[in-house]
């Protein structure tokens, strides 16, 4: 069934990433979104079909197919496009978390004055 064919993207609270790896994980997720987007664009041409004949049955069936698979609001292609968008949003949130973590680390370091890590 199509409703379960496209997985959900985990939320930022659902994954655990070491703070030092946030940007790397964000890049990997974004790269995967780009790859999936490229593949979808290539395959979308094949997903949409033309009616084999000009009769009512053929045109109605093909219209239903195209709406379900390629062009409709709840189509498989639209679900995959939403999945790609959500992957990109997750990558963006990870980049924001990395920025927040760097600021937080800087604030904590400033609170210790001129005593840096590794100093005696």
BAFI-186416 format. One record per atom (N, C-alpha, C): residue number from 1; atom name; x, y, z. Coordinates in nm, 2 decimals. Example, Ala and Ser with C-alpha at 12.3 -4.5 7.8 and 13.67 -1.06 7.14 Angstrom:
<recs>
rec nr: 1; atom: N; c1: 1.32; c2: -0.57; c3: 0.78
rec nr: 1; atom: CA; c1: 1.23; c2: -0.45; c3: 0.78
rec nr: 1; atom: C; c1: 1.32; c2: -0.33; c3: 0.78
rec nr: 2; atom: N; c1: 1.28; c2: -0.22; c3: 0.71
rec nr: 2; atom: CA; c1: 1.37; c2: -0.11; c3: 0.71
rec nr: 2; atom: C; c1: 1.29; c2: 0.00; c3: 0.79
</recs>
This chain:
<recs>
rec nr: 1; atom: N; c1: 0.08; c2: -0.12; c3: 0.00
rec nr: 1; atom: CA; c1: 0.00; c2: 0.00; c3: 0.00
rec nr: 1; atom: C; c1: 0.09; c2: 0.12; c3: 0.00
rec nr: 2; atom: N; c1: 0.05; c2: 0.23; c3: -0.07
rec nr: 2; atom: CA; c1: 0.14; c2: 0.35; c3: -0.08
rec nr: 2; atom: C; c1: 0.15; c2: 0.42; c3: 0.05
rec nr: 3; atom: N; c1: 0.06; c2: 0.42; c3: 0.13
rec nr: 3; atom: CA; c1: 0.06; c2: 0.50; c3: 0.25
rec nr: 3; atom: C; c1: 0.18; c2: 0.46; c3: 0.34
rec nr: 4; atom: N; c1: 0.23; c2: 0.34; c3: 0.33
rec nr: 4; atom: CA; c1: 0.35; c2: 0.30; c3: 0.41
rec nr: 4; atom: C; c1: 0.48; c2: 0.29; c3: 0.33
rec nr: 5; atom: N; c1: 0.47; c2: 0.32; c3: 0.20
rec nr: 5; atom: CA; c1: 0.58; c2: 0.30; c3: 0.11
rec nr: 5; atom: C; c1: 0.70; c2: 0.40; c3: 0.13
rec nr: 6; atom: N; c1: 0.67; c2: 0.52; c3: 0.18
rec nr: 6; atom: CA; c1: 0.77; c2: 0.62; c3: 0.20
rec nr: 6; atom: C; c1: 0.79; c2: 0.63; c3: 0.35
rec nr: 7; atom: N; c1: 0.91; c2: 0.61; c3: 0.40
rec nr: 7; atom: CA; c1: 0.93; c2: 0.62; c3: 0.55
rec nr: 7; atom: C; c1: 0.92; c2: 0.76; c3: 0.60
rec nr: 8; atom: N; c1: 0.91; c2: 0.77; c3: 0.73
rec nr: 8; atom: CA; c1: 0.91; c2: 0.90; c3: 0.79
rec nr: 8; atom: C; c1: 1.05; c2: 0.94; c3: 0.82
rec nr: 9; atom: N; c1: 1.08; c2: 1.07; c3: 0.82
rec nr: 9; atom: CA; c1: 1.21; c2: 1.12; c3: 0.85
rec nr: 9; atom: C; c1: 1.21; c2: 1.14; c3: 1.00
rec nr: 10; atom: N; c1: 1.32; c2: 1.09; c3: 1.07
rec nr: 10; atom: CA; c1: 1.32; c2: 1.11; c3: 1.21
rec nr: 10; atom: C; c1: 1.34; c2: 1.25; c3: 1.25
rec nr: 11; atom: N; c1: 1.28; c2: 1.29; c3: 1.36
rec nr: 11; atom: CA; c1: 1.30; c2: 1.43; c3: 1.41
rec nr: 11; atom: C; c1: 1.44; c2: 1.44; c3: 1.47
rec nr: 12; atom: N; c1: 1.48; c2: 1.56; c3: 1.49
rec nr: 12; atom: CA; c1: 1.61; c2: 1.59; c3: 1.55
rec nr: 12; atom: C; c1: 1.62; c2: 1.53; c3: 1.69
rec nr: 13; atom: N; c1: 1.51; c2: 1.52; c3: 1.76
rec nr: 13; atom: CA; c1: 1.51; c2: 1.46; c3: 1.90
rec nr: 13; atom: C; c1: 1.52; c2: 1.31; c3: 1.89
rec nr: 14; atom: N; c1: 1.49; c2: 1.25; c3: 1.78
rec nr: 14; atom: CA; c1: 1.49; c2: 1.11; c3: 1.76
rec nr: 14; atom: C; c1: 1.63; c2: 1.05; c3: 1.73
rec nr: 15; atom: N; c1: 1.73; c2: 1.13; c3: 1.70
rec nr: 15; atom: CA; c1: 1.86; c2: 1.08; c3: 1.66
rec nr: 15; atom: C; c1: 1.96; c2: 1.13; c3: 1.76
rec nr: 16; atom: N; c1: 2.07; c2: 1.06; c3: 1.78
rec nr: 16; atom: CA; c1: 2.18; c2: 1.10; c3: 1.86
rec nr: 16; atom: C; c1: 2.31; c2: 1.11; c3: 1.78
rec nr: 17; atom: N; c1: 2.37; c2: 1.23; c3: 1.79
rec nr: 17; atom: CA; c1: 2.49; c2: 1.26; c3: 1.71
rec nr: 17; atom: C; c1: 2.59; c2: 1.32; c3: 1.80
rec nr: 18; atom: N; c1: 2.71; c2: 1.28; c3: 1.80
rec nr: 18; atom: CA; c1: 2.81; c2: 1.35; c3: 1.88
rec nr: 18; atom: C; c1: 2.83; c2: 1.49; c3: 1.83
rec nr: 19; atom: N; c1: 2.84; c2: 1.59; c3: 1.92
rec nr: 19; atom: CA; c1: 2.84; c2: 1.73; c3: 1.88
rec nr: 19; atom: C; c1: 2.94; c2: 1.76; c3: 1.77
rec nr: 20; atom: N; c1: 3.06; c2: 1.70; c3: 1.78
rec nr: 20; atom: CA; c1: 3.16; c2: 1.72; c3: 1.68
rec nr: 20; atom: C; c1: 3.13; c2: 1.67; c3: 1.54
rec nr: 21; atom: N; c1: 3.03; c2: 1.58; c3: 1.53
rec nr: 21; atom: CA; c1: 2.99; c2: 1.52; c3: 1.40
rec nr: 21; atom: C; c1: 2.87; c2: 1.58; c3: 1.34
rec nr: 22; atom: N; c1: 2.81; c2: 1.68; c3: 1.40
rec nr: 22; atom: CA; c1: 2.68; c2: 1.73; c3: 1.35
rec nr: 22; atom: C; c1: 2.69; c2: 1.78; c3: 1.21
rec nr: 23; atom: N; c1: 2.79; c2: 1.86; c3: 1.17
rec nr: 23; atom: CA; c1: 2.80; c2: 1.91; c3: 1.04
rec nr: 23; atom: C; c1: 2.82; c2: 1.79; c3: 0.94
rec nr: 24; atom: N; c1: 2.90; c2: 1.69; c3: 0.98
rec nr: 24; atom: CA; c1: 2.93; c2: 1.58; c3: 0.89
rec nr: 24; atom: C; c1: 2.80; c2: 1.50; c3: 0.86
rec nr: 25; atom: N; c1: 2.72; c2: 1.48; c3: 0.97
rec nr: 25; atom: CA; c1: 2.60; c2: 1.41; c3: 0.95
rec nr: 25; atom: C; c1: 2.50; c2: 1.49; c3: 0.87
rec nr: 26; atom: N; c1: 2.49; c2: 1.62; c3: 0.89
rec nr: 26; atom: CA; c1: 2.41; c2: 1.71; c3: 0.81
rec nr: 26; atom: C; c1: 2.44; c2: 1.70; c3: 0.66
rec nr: 27; atom: N; c1: 2.57; c2: 1.69; c3: 0.63
rec nr: 27; atom: CA; c1: 2.61; c2: 1.68; c3: 0.49
rec nr: 27; atom: C; c1: 2.57; c2: 1.55; c3: 0.43
rec nr: 28; atom: N; c1: 2.59; c2: 1.44; c3: 0.51
rec nr: 28; atom: CA; c1: 2.55; c2: 1.31; c3: 0.46
rec nr: 28; atom: C; c1: 2.40; c2: 1.31; c3: 0.43
rec nr: 29; atom: N; c1: 2.32; c2: 1.36; c3: 0.52
rec nr: 29; atom: CA; c1: 2.18; c2: 1.36; c3: 0.50
rec nr: 29; atom: C; c1: 2.14; c2: 1.44; c3: 0.38
rec nr: 30; atom: N; c1: 2.20; c2: 1.56; c3: 0.37
rec nr: 30; atom: CA; c1: 2.17; c2: 1.65; c3: 0.26
rec nr: 30; atom: C; c1: 2.21; c2: 1.58; c3: 0.12
rec nr: 31; atom: N; c1: 2.33; c2: 1.52; c3: 0.12
rec nr: 31; atom: CA; c1: 2.38; c2: 1.45; c3: 0.00
rec nr: 31; atom: C; c1: 2.28; c2: 1.34; c3: -0.04
rec nr: 32; atom: N; c1: 2.23; c2: 1.26; c3: 0.06
rec nr: 32; atom: CA; c1: 2.13; c2: 1.16; c3: 0.03
rec nr: 32; atom: C; c1: 2.00; c2: 1.22; c3: -0.03
rec nr: 33; atom: N; c1: 1.96; c2: 1.33; c3: 0.03
rec nr: 33; atom: CA; c1: 1.84; c2: 1.40; c3: -0.02
rec nr: 33; atom: C; c1: 1.86; c2: 1.44; c3: -0.17
rec nr: 34; atom: N; c1: 1.98; c2: 1.49; c3: -0.20
rec nr: 34; atom: CA; c1: 2.01; c2: 1.53; c3: -0.34
rec nr: 34; atom: C; c1: 2.01; c2: 1.41; c3: -0.43
rec nr: 35; atom: N; c1: 2.07; c2: 1.30; c3: -0.39
rec nr: 35; atom: CA; c1: 2.07; c2: 1.18; c3: -0.47
rec nr: 35; atom: C; c1: 1.93; c2: 1.13; c3: -0.50
rec nr: 36; atom: N; c1: 1.85; c2: 1.13; c3: -0.39
rec nr: 36; atom: CA; c1: 1.71; c2: 1.08; c3: -0.41
rec nr: 36; atom: C; c1: 1.63; c2: 1.17; c3: -0.50
rec nr: 37; atom: N; c1: 1.66; c2: 1.30; c3: -0.48
rec nr: 37; atom: CA; c1: 1.59; c2: 1.40; c3: -0.57
rec nr: 37; atom: C; c1: 1.63; c2: 1.38; c3: -0.72
rec nr: 38; atom: N; c1: 1.75; c2: 1.36; c3: -0.74
rec nr: 38; atom: CA; c1: 1.80; c2: 1.33; c3: -0.88
rec nr: 38; atom: C; c1: 1.73; c2: 1.20; c3: -0.94
rec nr: 39; atom: N; c1: 1.73; c2: 1.10; c3: -0.86
rec nr: 39; atom: CA; c1: 1.67; c2: 0.97; c3: -0.90
rec nr: 39; atom: C; c1: 1.52; c2: 0.99; c3: -0.93
rec nr: 40; atom: N; c1: 1.45; c2: 1.06; c3: -0.84
rec nr: 40; atom: CA; c1: 1.31; c2: 1.09; c3: -0.86
rec nr: 40; atom: C; c1: 1.28; c2: 1.16; c3: -0.99
rec nr: 41; atom: N; c1: 1.36; c2: 1.27; c3: -1.01
rec nr: 41; atom: CA; c1: 1.34; c2: 1.34; c3: -1.13
rec nr: 41; atom: C; c1: 1.36; c2: 1.26; c3: -1.26
rec nr: 42; atom: N; c1: 1.46; c2: 1.17; c3: -1.25
rec nr: 42; atom: CA; c1: 1.49; c2: 1.08; c3: -1.37
rec nr: 42; atom: C; c1: 1.37; c2: 0.98; c3: -1.39
rec nr: 43; atom: N; c1: 1.32; c2: 0.93; c3: -1.28
rec nr: 43; atom: CA; c1: 1.22; c2: 0.82; c3: -1.29
rec nr: 43; atom: C; c1: 1.08; c2: 0.88; c3: -1.30
rec nr: 44; atom: N; c1: 1.06; c2: 1.01; c3: -1.27
rec nr: 44; atom: CA; c1: 0.92; c2: 1.07; c3: -1.28
rec nr: 44; atom: C; c1: 0.87; c2: 1.07; c3: -1.42
rec nr: 45; atom: N; c1: 0.96; c2: 1.08; c3: -1.52
rec nr: 45; atom: CA; c1: 0.92; c2: 1.07; c3: -1.66
rec nr: 45; atom: C; c1: 0.86; c2: 0.93; c3: -1.69
rec nr: 46; atom: N; c1: 0.92; c2: 0.83; c3: -1.63
rec nr: 46; atom: CA; c1: 0.87; c2: 0.69; c3: -1.65
rec nr: 46; atom: C; c1: 0.74; c2: 0.66; c3: -1.57
rec nr: 47; atom: N; c1: 0.72; c2: 0.73; c3: -1.46
rec nr: 47; atom: CA; c1: 0.60; c2: 0.71; c3: -1.38
rec nr: 47; atom: C; c1: 0.48; c2: 0.75; c3: -1.45
rec nr: 48; atom: N; c1: 0.49; c2: 0.87; c3: -1.52
rec nr: 48; atom: CA; c1: 0.37; c2: 0.92; c3: -1.58
rec nr: 48; atom: C; c1: 0.35; c2: 0.85; c3: -1.72
rec nr: 49; atom: N; c1: 0.23; c2: 0.80; c3: -1.74
rec nr: 49; atom: CA; c1: 0.20; c2: 0.73; c3: -1.86
rec nr: 49; atom: C; c1: 0.09; c2: 0.79; c3: -1.95
rec nr: 50; atom: N; c1: 0.10; c2: 0.76; c3: -2.07
rec nr: 50; atom: CA; c1: -0.01; c2: 0.81; c3: -2.17
rec nr: 50; atom: C; c1: -0.11; c2: 0.70; c3: -2.19
rec nr: 51; atom: N; c1: -0.23; c2: 0.74; c3: -2.23
rec nr: 51; atom: CA; c1: -0.33; c2: 0.64; c3: -2.26
rec nr: 51; atom: C; c1: -0.30; c2: 0.56; c3: -2.38
rec nr: 52; atom: N; c1: -0.32; c2: 0.43; c3: -2.38
rec nr: 52; atom: CA; c1: -0.28; c2: 0.35; c3: -2.50
rec nr: 52; atom: C; c1: -0.39; c2: 0.37; c3: -2.61
rec nr: 53; atom: N; c1: -0.50; c2: 0.42; c3: -2.58
rec nr: 53; atom: CA; c1: -0.61; c2: 0.45; c3: -2.68
rec nr: 53; atom: C; c1: -0.69; c2: 0.57; c3: -2.63
rec nr: 54; atom: N; c1: -0.77; c2: 0.62; c3: -2.72
rec nr: 54; atom: CA; c1: -0.85; c2: 0.74; c3: -2.69
rec nr: 54; atom: C; c1: -0.99; c2: 0.71; c3: -2.63
rec nr: 55; atom: N; c1: -1.01; c2: 0.59; c3: -2.59
rec nr: 55; atom: CA; c1: -1.14; c2: 0.55; c3: -2.54
rec nr: 55; atom: C; c1: -1.15; c2: 0.60; c3: -2.39
rec nr: 56; atom: N; c1: -1.27; c2: 0.61; c3: -2.34
rec nr: 56; atom: CA; c1: -1.30; c2: 0.66; c3: -2.21
rec nr: 56; atom: C; c1: -1.24; c2: 0.57; c3: -2.10
rec nr: 57; atom: N; c1: -1.24; c2: 0.44; c3: -2.11
rec nr: 57; atom: CA; c1: -1.18; c2: 0.36; c3: -2.01
rec nr: 57; atom: C; c1: -1.03; c2: 0.38; c3: -2.00
rec nr: 58; atom: N; c1: -0.96; c2: 0.38; c3: -2.12
rec nr: 58; atom: CA; c1: -0.82; c2: 0.40; c3: -2.11
rec nr: 58; atom: C; c1: -0.78; c2: 0.54; c3: -2.05
rec nr: 59; atom: N; c1: -0.85; c2: 0.64; c3: -2.10
rec nr: 59; atom: CA; c1: -0.81; c2: 0.77; c3: -2.05
rec nr: 59; atom: C; c1: -0.85; c2: 0.79; c3: -1.90
rec nr: 60; atom: N; c1: -0.96; c2: 0.73; c3: -1.86
rec nr: 60; atom: CA; c1: -0.99; c2: 0.73; c3: -1.71
rec nr: 60; atom: C; c1: -0.89; c2: 0.66; c3: -1.63
rec nr: 61; atom: N; c1: -0.86; c2: 0.54; c3: -1.68
rec nr: 61; atom: CA; c1: -0.76; c2: 0.46; c3: -1.60
rec nr: 61; atom: C; c1: -0.62; c2: 0.52; c3: -1.59
rec nr: 62; atom: N; c1: -0.58; c2: 0.58; c3: -1.70
rec nr: 62; atom: CA; c1: -0.45; c2: 0.64; c3: -1.71
rec nr: 62; atom: C; c1: -0.45; c2: 0.77; c3: -1.62
rec nr: 63; atom: N; c1: -0.56; c2: 0.84; c3: -1.62
rec nr: 63; atom: CA; c1: -0.57; c2: 0.96; c3: -1.54
rec nr: 63; atom: C; c1: -0.56; c2: 0.92; c3: -1.39
rec nr: 64; atom: N; c1: -0.63; c2: 0.82; c3: -1.35
rec nr: 64; atom: CA; c1: -0.63; c2: 0.77; c3: -1.22
rec nr: 64; atom: C; c1: -0.49; c2: 0.72; c3: -1.18
rec nr: 65; atom: N; c1: -0.42; c2: 0.65; c3: -1.27
rec nr: 65; atom: CA; c1: -0.28; c2: 0.61; c3: -1.24
rec nr: 65; atom: C; c1: -0.19; c2: 0.72; c3: -1.22
rec nr: 66; atom: N; c1: -0.19; c2: 0.82; c3: -1.31
rec nr: 66; atom: CA; c1: -0.11; c2: 0.94; c3: -1.30
rec nr: 66; atom: C; c1: -0.13; c2: 1.02; c3: -1.17
rec nr: 67; atom: N; c1: -0.26; c2: 1.03; c3: -1.13
rec nr: 67; atom: CA; c1: -0.28; c2: 1.10; c3: -1.01
rec nr: 67; atom: C; c1: -0.23; c2: 1.02; c3: -0.89
rec nr: 68; atom: N; c1: -0.25; c2: 0.89; c3: -0.89
rec nr: 68; atom: CA; c1: -0.20; c2: 0.81; c3: -0.78
rec nr: 68; atom: C; c1: -0.05; c2: 0.80; c3: -0.77
rec nr: 69; atom: N; c1: 0.01; c2: 0.79; c3: -0.88
rec nr: 69; atom: CA; c1: 0.16; c2: 0.76; c3: -0.88
rec nr: 69; atom: C; c1: 0.24; c2: 0.89; c3: -0.90
rec nr: 70; atom: N; c1: 0.20; c2: 0.97; c3: -1.00
rec nr: 70; atom: CA; c1: 0.30; c2: 1.08; c3: -1.04
rec nr: 70; atom: C; c1: 0.25; c2: 1.22; c3: -1.02
rec nr: 71; atom: N; c1: 0.13; c2: 1.25; c3: -1.02
rec nr: 71; atom: CA; c1: 0.09; c2: 1.40; c3: -1.02
rec nr: 71; atom: C; c1: 0.00; c2: 1.44; c3: -0.91
rec nr: 72; atom: N; c1: -0.07; c2: 1.35; c3: -0.85
rec nr: 72; atom: CA; c1: -0.17; c2: 1.39; c3: -0.75
rec nr: 72; atom: C; c1: -0.11; c2: 1.45; c3: -0.62
rec nr: 73; atom: N; c1: -0.20; c2: 1.52; c3: -0.54
rec nr: 73; atom: CA; c1: -0.15; c2: 1.57; c3: -0.42
rec nr: 73; atom: C; c1: -0.10; c2: 1.46; c3: -0.32
rec nr: 74; atom: N; c1: -0.16; c2: 1.35; c3: -0.32
rec nr: 74; atom: CA; c1: -0.11; c2: 1.24; c3: -0.23
rec nr: 74; atom: C; c1: -0.04; c2: 1.13; c3: -0.31
rec nr: 75; atom: N; c1: 0.01; c2: 1.16; c3: -0.43
rec nr: 75; atom: CA; c1: 0.08; c2: 1.06; c3: -0.51
rec nr: 75; atom: C; c1: 0.21; c2: 1.02; c3: -0.45
rec nr: 76; atom: N; c1: 0.25; c2: 0.91; c3: -0.50
rec nr: 76; atom: CA; c1: 0.38; c2: 0.85; c3: -0.45
rec nr: 76; atom: C; c1: 0.49; c2: 0.95; c3: -0.48
rec nr: 77; atom: N; c1: 0.50; c2: 1.01; c3: -0.59
rec nr: 77; atom: CA; c1: 0.60; c2: 1.11; c3: -0.62
rec nr: 77; atom: C; c1: 0.60; c2: 1.23; c3: -0.53
rec nr: 78; atom: N; c1: 0.48; c2: 1.28; c3: -0.49
rec nr: 78; atom: CA; c1: 0.46; c2: 1.39; c3: -0.40
rec nr: 78; atom: C; c1: 0.51; c2: 1.35; c3: -0.26
rec nr: 79; atom: N; c1: 0.48; c2: 1.22; c3: -0.22
rec nr: 79; atom: CA; c1: 0.53; c2: 1.17; c3: -0.09
rec nr: 79; atom: C; c1: 0.68; c2: 1.17; c3: -0.08
rec nr: 80; atom: N; c1: 0.74; c2: 1.12; c3: -0.19
rec nr: 80; atom: CA; c1: 0.89; c2: 1.12; c3: -0.20
rec nr: 80; atom: C; c1: 0.95; c2: 1.26; c3: -0.20
rec nr: 81; atom: N; c1: 0.88; c2: 1.35; c3: -0.27
rec nr: 81; atom: CA; c1: 0.93; c2: 1.49; c3: -0.27
rec nr: 81; atom: C; c1: 0.92; c2: 1.55; c3: -0.12
rec nr: 82; atom: N; c1: 0.81; c2: 1.52; c3: -0.05
rec nr: 82; atom: CA; c1: 0.80; c2: 1.56; c3: 0.09
rec nr: 82; atom: C; c1: 0.91; c2: 1.50; c3: 0.18
rec nr: 83; atom: N; c1: 0.94; c2: 1.37; c3: 0.15
rec nr: 83; atom: CA; c1: 1.04; c2: 1.30; c3: 0.23
rec nr: 83; atom: C; c1: 1.18; c2: 1.37; c3: 0.20
rec nr: 84; atom: N; c1: 1.20; c2: 1.41; c3: 0.08
rec nr: 84; atom: CA; c1: 1.33; c2: 1.48; c3: 0.05
rec nr: 84; atom: C; c1: 1.33; c2: 1.61; c3: 0.12
rec nr: 85; atom: N; c1: 1.22; c2: 1.68; c3: 0.12
rec nr: 85; atom: CA; c1: 1.21; c2: 1.81; c3: 0.19
rec nr: 85; atom: C; c1: 1.24; c2: 1.80; c3: 0.33
rec nr: 86; atom: N; c1: 1.18; c2: 1.69; c3: 0.39
rec nr: 86; atom: CA; c1: 1.20; c2: 1.67; c3: 0.54
rec nr: 86; atom: C; c1: 1.35; c2: 1.63; c3: 0.57
rec nr: 87; atom: N; c1: 1.41; c2: 1.55; c3: 0.48
rec nr: 87; atom: CA; c1: 1.55; c2: 1.52; c3: 0.50
rec nr: 87; atom: C; c1: 1.63; c2: 1.65; c3: 0.50
rec nr: 88; atom: N; c1: 1.60; c2: 1.74; c3: 0.41
rec nr: 88; atom: CA; c1: 1.68; c2: 1.87; c3: 0.40
rec nr: 88; atom: C; c1: 1.65; c2: 1.95; c3: 0.53
rec nr: 89; atom: N; c1: 1.53; c2: 1.95; c3: 0.58
rec nr: 89; atom: CA; c1: 1.50; c2: 2.02; c3: 0.70
rec nr: 89; atom: C; c1: 1.57; c2: 1.96; c3: 0.82
rec nr: 90; atom: N; c1: 1.59; c2: 1.83; c3: 0.82
rec nr: 90; atom: CA; c1: 1.66; c2: 1.77; c3: 0.93
rec nr: 90; atom: C; c1: 1.81; c2: 1.81; c3: 0.92
rec nr: 91; atom: N; c1: 1.86; c2: 1.81; c3: 0.80
rec nr: 91; atom: CA; c1: 2.00; c2: 1.85; c3: 0.78
rec nr: 91; atom: C; c1: 2.02; c2: 2.00; c3: 0.83
rec nr: 92; atom: N; c1: 1.93; c2: 2.08; c3: 0.80
rec nr: 92; atom: CA; c1: 1.93; c2: 2.22; c3: 0.84
rec nr: 92; atom: C; c1: 1.93; c2: 2.23; c3: 0.99
rec nr: 93; atom: N; c1: 1.84; c2: 2.16; c3: 1.06
rec nr: 93; atom: CA; c1: 1.83; c2: 2.16; c3: 1.20
rec nr: 93; atom: C; c1: 1.96; c2: 2.11; c3: 1.27
rec nr: 94; atom: N; c1: 2.03; c2: 2.01; c3: 1.20
rec nr: 94; atom: CA; c1: 2.16; c2: 1.96; c3: 1.25
rec nr: 94; atom: C; c1: 2.26; c2: 2.07; c3: 1.24
rec nr: 95; atom: N; c1: 2.26; c2: 2.15; c3: 1.13
rec nr: 95; atom: CA; c1: 2.36; c2: 2.26; c3: 1.11
rec nr: 95; atom: C; c1: 2.33; c2: 2.36; c3: 1.22
rec nr: 96; atom: N; c1: 2.20; c2: 2.39; c3: 1.25
rec nr: 96; atom: CA; c1: 2.17; c2: 2.49; c3: 1.35
rec nr: 96; atom: C; c1: 2.22; c2: 2.44; c3: 1.49
rec nr: 97; atom: N; c1: 2.20; c2: 2.31; c3: 1.51
rec nr: 97; atom: CA; c1: 2.24; c2: 2.26; c3: 1.64
rec nr: 97; atom: C; c1: 2.40; c2: 2.27; c3: 1.65
rec nr: 98; atom: N; c1: 2.47; c2: 2.25; c3: 1.54
rec nr: 98; atom: CA; c1: 2.61; c2: 2.26; c3: 1.54
rec nr: 98; atom: C; c1: 2.65; c2: 2.40; c3: 1.58
rec nr: 99; atom: N; c1: 2.58; c2: 2.50; c3: 1.52
rec nr: 99; atom: CA; c1: 2.61; c2: 2.64; c3: 1.55
rec nr: 99; atom: C; c1: 2.59; c2: 2.67; c3: 1.69
rec nr: 100; atom: N; c1: 2.47; c2: 2.62; c3: 1.74
rec nr: 100; atom: CA; c1: 2.44; c2: 2.65; c3: 1.89
rec nr: 100; atom: C; c1: 2.54; c2: 2.58; c3: 1.98
rec nr: 101; atom: N; c1: 2.58; c2: 2.46; c3: 1.94
rec nr: 101; atom: CA; c1: 2.68; c2: 2.39; c3: 2.02
rec nr: 101; atom: C; c1: 2.81; c2: 2.47; c3: 2.03
rec nr: 102; atom: N; c1: 2.86; c2: 2.52; c3: 1.91
rec nr: 102; atom: CA; c1: 2.98; c2: 2.60; c3: 1.91
rec nr: 102; atom: C; c1: 2.97; c2: 2.72; c3: 1.99
rec nr: 103; atom: N; c1: 2.85; c2: 2.79; c3: 1.99
rec nr: 103; atom: CA; c1: 2.83; c2: 2.91; c3: 2.07
rec nr: 103; atom: C; c1: 2.83; c2: 2.87; c3: 2.22
rec nr: 104; atom: N; c1: 2.76; c2: 2.77; c3: 2.25
rec nr: 104; atom: CA; c1: 2.76; c2: 2.72; c3: 2.39
rec nr: 104; atom: C; c1: 2.90; c2: 2.69; c3: 2.44
rec nr: 105; atom: N; c1: 2.97; c2: 2.62; c3: 2.36
rec nr: 105; atom: CA; c1: 3.11; c2: 2.58; c3: 2.40
rec nr: 105; atom: C; c1: 3.19; c2: 2.71; c3: 2.43
rec nr: 106; atom: N; c1: 3.18; c2: 2.81; c3: 2.34
rec nr: 106; atom: CA; c1: 3.25; c2: 2.93; c3: 2.35
rec nr: 106; atom: C; c1: 3.21; c2: 3.00; c3: 2.48
rec nr: 107; atom: N; c1: 3.08; c2: 3.00; c3: 2.51
rec nr: 107; atom: CA; c1: 3.03; c2: 3.07; c3: 2.64
rec nr: 107; atom: C; c1: 3.09; c2: 2.99; c3: 2.76
rec nr: 108; atom: N; c1: 3.09; c2: 2.86; c3: 2.75
rec nr: 108; atom: CA; c1: 3.15; c2: 2.79; c3: 2.87
rec nr: 108; atom: C; c1: 3.30; c2: 2.81; c3: 2.88
rec nr: 109; atom: N; c1: 3.37; c2: 2.82; c3: 2.77
rec nr: 109; atom: CA; c1: 3.51; c2: 2.85; c3: 2.78
rec nr: 109; atom: C; c1: 3.54; c2: 2.99; c3: 2.84
rec nr: 110; atom: N; c1: 3.46; c2: 3.08; c3: 2.80
rec nr: 110; atom: CA; c1: 3.47; c2: 3.22; c3: 2.85
rec nr: 110; atom: C; c1: 3.45; c2: 3.23; c3: 2.99
rec nr: 111; atom: N; c1: 3.36; c2: 3.14; c3: 3.05
rec nr: 111; atom: CA; c1: 3.33; c2: 3.14; c3: 3.19
rec nr: 111; atom: C; c1: 3.45; c2: 3.10; c3: 3.27
rec nr: 112; atom: N; c1: 3.54; c2: 3.03; c3: 3.21
rec nr: 112; atom: CA; c1: 3.66; c2: 2.98; c3: 3.28
rec nr: 112; atom: C; c1: 3.77; c2: 3.08; c3: 3.27
rec nr: 113; atom: N; c1: 3.75; c2: 3.19; c3: 3.21
rec nr: 113; atom: CA; c1: 3.85; c2: 3.29; c3: 3.19
rec nr: 113; atom: C; c1: 3.96; c2: 3.25; c3: 3.10
rec nr: 114; atom: N; c1: 4.09; c2: 3.27; c3: 3.13
rec nr: 114; atom: CA; c1: 4.20; c2: 3.24; c3: 3.04
rec nr: 114; atom: C; c1: 4.25; c2: 3.10; c3: 3.06
rec nr: 115; atom: N; c1: 4.18; c2: 3.02; c3: 3.14
rec nr: 115; atom: CA; c1: 4.22; c2: 2.88; c3: 3.16
rec nr: 115; atom: C; c1: 4.17; c2: 2.80; c3: 3.05
rec nr: 116; atom: N; c1: 4.25; c2: 2.75; c3: 2.96
rec nr: 116; atom: CA; c1: 4.20; c2: 2.67; c3: 2.85
rec nr: 116; atom: C; c1: 4.22; c2: 2.52; c3: 2.87
rec nr: 117; atom: N; c1: 4.16; c2: 2.44; c3: 2.79
rec nr: 117; atom: CA; c1: 4.18; c2: 2.30; c3: 2.81
rec nr: 117; atom: C; c1: 4.32; c2: 2.26; c3: 2.78
rec nr: 118; atom: N; c1: 4.37; c2: 2.18; c3: 2.86
rec nr: 118; atom: CA; c1: 4.51; c2: 2.13; c3: 2.84
rec nr: 118; atom: C; c1: 4.62; c2: 2.22; c3: 2.91
rec nr: 119; atom: N; c1: 4.58; c2: 2.33; c3: 2.97
rec nr: 119; atom: CA; c1: 4.67; c2: 2.41; c3: 3.04
rec nr: 119; atom: C; c1: 4.68; c2: 2.36; c3: 3.18
rec nr: 120; atom: N; c1: 4.80; c2: 2.38; c3: 3.24
rec nr: 120; atom: CA; c1: 4.82; c2: 2.34; c3: 3.38
rec nr: 120; atom: C; c1: 4.81; c2: 2.46; c3: 3.47
</recs>
